[in-house]
Amino acid sequence: MTEVLLHEKSRQLGAKIKYYRTLGGMNQTILANKLGITYQHLSRIECGKQTPSFSLLIALAEELHVDMAELISNGRQLYY
């Protein structure tokens, strides 16, 4: 996978996480606290600058009440 494609996938994932977080009425601090991470870490994930670990991805899906497959699918693409 090329570096550009990997960055694009990270950006898409981050945008979906942000979408579902805001849909659920949470700010970054609230969600980060529920996940046991800093809001800065969550911000980097949402911006596509960092990819979450598999275990964090599972926890994100649970906290956002969304199927993990939806988060990582190519279907809906959201950009902010």
N, C-alpha and C positions, 0 to 999 in steps of 0.2 A: 504494500500500500504506500503510495507516495506521501510525502510530507504534507503537500497541499490538500490531498484528499483526507488525510487524517485530521488536519486542522478543521476542515469543513465539517466532518462528522462530529468533532468535539463541539463546534459552534452550534450545530443542529441540536445536539443533546442538551447543551446548556440552555438554549432557547426554550426547549420543551420543559425543562426543569423550572425555569423562570415562569413560564406560562402557567403551569399547574400550581406552582407556589402562590402566584398572585390570584389565581382562580380560587384557591383555598383561603384567601384572605390573610396570608402570612407574609411577614417581611423576612429578610434574610437572617436577621438575628434570631427570630423565633424558630425558624426551621433549623438553623445551625445548632441552636441549643438542644433541640429535640434529637439531632443526629450526633451530638457530642463533638462537633467540629467548630472552628471559628467562622464568623461571618465572612472573613476575608477568604478563607478556603472555599466557601460556597460561592462567593463572588467570582473567584477565578474559574470555578467550574461553569458557572452560568455564562461567563464571557468566552468560554471555549479555550482558555489559556491552560487549563488543567483538566485531566479526565479522572473521574472518580474510580476508586477501586471497585471490584465486583461486589464486595460486601457493602460498601457505601451505596452503590447503585441499588442493591436490594432494599436497603434501609430507606433510601430516597423514595422508591416506588411505594413502599408501605406507608410512609408519612404523608405522601401526596395522594394516596388512595387511587393509584393508577397502576395498571399492569406494566411490569417491567418491559414487556415486549413493545408496548406503545412508546415507551421512552426511547428505545433504541431502534425502532423501525424507521424506514425511509419514508413512510407515509406522509404525515402532516409535517410541514416545515414552517417554523415560526421564526421570525426575525424581529428584533427590537432595536 
